[in-house]
Amino acid sequence: MGQDKRDERIPELASGAGVRQETQRDTAHNETTQKVKTKKTYHITIAMKDMLLEKFFEKERWQRAITKACDKNFDKGLLIFLSKPETRAAFRAKIVKGKYIIAPPHAARIPKDTPGEFRTVFINESLDRIFLSIANDLLFDTCQDMIHPACRSYLRGTGCGDTVRQVSSLITRMSPNNAGWKSDLSKYFDSVPLRYIDACFDEVEKRTGPSMILDIVRAYYHSNLFFDETGELASKYQSLKQGCAVSSFLADAALYRIDEILTEYGGFYRRYSDDMIFIGEQHREALVRLEAELAVMGMRLNPAKIETIDASSWFKFLGFSIRGDVISLSRTAVEKFTRQIKNLTVKKYRQGQQKAAAAVQDFLYHGYDGHGWAATHLRFINCRRDIETLNAYVMDGIRACATGNRHIGGVGYNPSQNGCLQRNPGKNVSANRAKTKKDIEGYTSLMCARNAMTINQSLFNAITA
């Protein structure tokens, strides 16, 4: 989507892009330069130390960015060019001379979890995505103190599961029907005023000093230009520019003061980007204060997503369903799981049972960089009935590859006293089970894997190898 295979903004990657695209980039440059310069001149002299620029071109950062890009929709030719020292030297020269700007992004609509609802994201060109990805990592590395400890989103080495366990434990100990609330910010990525984004950049500059890297990112956030879904150049305020890598740092840092205020109410408070949860005796007062502080900032909560939570009812948080001390998957997480299993088995039924079992085993227990689905989900689910329901679906999918009979049904989300999931078997399930062995060679059941995880990692590694 608008991503050049070779980016003409680096001489070594000249692609001969059309005059129209060049004109549009010049327009973006003129608009953003004028807007930024009317407030303050940010460019620094080469003689001054530019800490962010020096760190930006550290070899390890580029290796990490290119490795991540290999797993995404990037042109491999561009990544090969960027891996060359001489290409990065030319890119650095462009930045130092003030000749590199971030091109207007391309708007795209992607479906939300709620059927029929969509969100608009802004997708950058390939070189800009690499630049912004490195810039985002750099901001997290150098300005970690700008993110309040209660905000846990987008941080390396942190996951949602541990917080979900904490929530489950705390809410179980609270008095019935009087525990807390969870809420979502209304269109958070589209509604943060520019003055708060600029305030974040000002705070970064206080910590790191003036930087050409920061100048480029700030200028991009001052530009309202983008390509709409028809490919035409348009203009509107994009706020955090969801889809841009730096939006994750800004989403965390922009609400530092709110995070600080809510922690003063003495309860358990956590924020994951636009998702918030508070458990404690003063939860009502905390919610009133939150809404008042957001109003001052020109933002608000989504009224439909404010939910009172307690230990007696199921509620969803961070991809999990929680009811007291019982943890299962959310509806969306179940749908993603069953879709992935279906893609690995039923949709590739001609591969045979052995290959299907190996593919499923890899997805569940190994995954990318040794972190499969079990590490991020199964480790935290403790509802035995739901784990067995998921396992039945997985095994039915693998058996379909042995028989060729693909109607295996699905898994429904139906919260009850005993769990959230319900197996809805298809017409071929009984026959497939009768024609195949009870145990599937090369596949470790979910319950067996989870039991091993609760003992130690070495045992888990051994039985899922």
HELIX and SHEET records of a PDB file:
HELIX    1   1 PRO A   11  LEU A   13  5                                   3    
HELIX    2   2 VAL A   19  LYS A   39  1                                  21    
HELIX    3   3 MET A   51  PHE A   56  1                                   6    
HELIX    4   4 LYS A   59  CYS A   70  1                                  12    
HELIX    5   5 LYS A   76  LEU A   82  1                                   7    
HELIX    6   6 PRO A   85  VAL A   96  1                                  12    
HELIX    7   7 SER A  126  THR A  142  1                                  17    
HELIX    8   8 GLN A  144  MET A  146  5                                   3    
HELIX    9   9 CYS A  160  ARG A  173  1                                  14    
HELIX   10  10 TYR A  188  SER A  191  1                                   4    
HELIX   11  11 LEU A  194  THR A  208  1                                  15    
HELIX   12  12 MET A  212  HIS A  222  1                                  11    
HELIX   13  13 VAL A  246  ALA A  253  1                                   8    
HELIX   14  14 TYR A  256  THR A  263  1                                   8    
HELIX   15  15 HIS A  283  MET A  297  1                                  15    
HELIX   16  16 PRO A  303  LYS A  305  5                                   3    
HELIX   17  17 ARG A  331  LEU A  344  1                                  14    
HELIX   18  18 VAL A  346  GLN A  351  5                                   6    
HELIX   19  19 GLN A  353  TYR A  365  1                                  13    
HELIX   20  20 TRP A  373  TRP A  373  1                                   1    
HELIX   21  21 ALA A  374  LEU A  378  3                                   5    
HELIX   22  22 ARG A  384  THR A  403  1                                  20    
HELIX   23  23 VAL A  429  LYS A  435  1                                   7    
HELIX   24  24 LEU A  446  ILE A  455  1                                  10    
HELIX   25  25 GLN A  457  THR A  464  1                                   8    
SHEET    1   A 2 HIS A 106  PRO A 111  0                                        
SHEET    2   A 2 PHE A 118  ILE A 123 -1                                        
SHEET    1   B 4 PHE A 268  TYR A 272  0                                        
SHEET    2   B 4 ASP A 275  ILE A 279 -1                                        
SHEET    3   B 4 GLY A 180  ASP A 184 -1                                        
SHEET    4   B 4 GLU A 307  ILE A 309 -1                                        
SHEET    1   C 2 LEU A 225  PHE A 227  0                                        
SHEET    2   C 2 LEU A 233  SER A 235 -1                                        
SHEET    1   D 3 PHE A 315  PHE A 317  0                                        
SHEET    2   D 3 PHE A 320  ARG A 323 -1                                        
SHEET    3   D 3 VAL A 326  LEU A 329 -1                                        
SHEET    1   E 2 GLY A 409  TYR A 413  0                                        
SHEET    2   E 2 LEU A 421  PRO A 425 -1                                        
END                                                                             
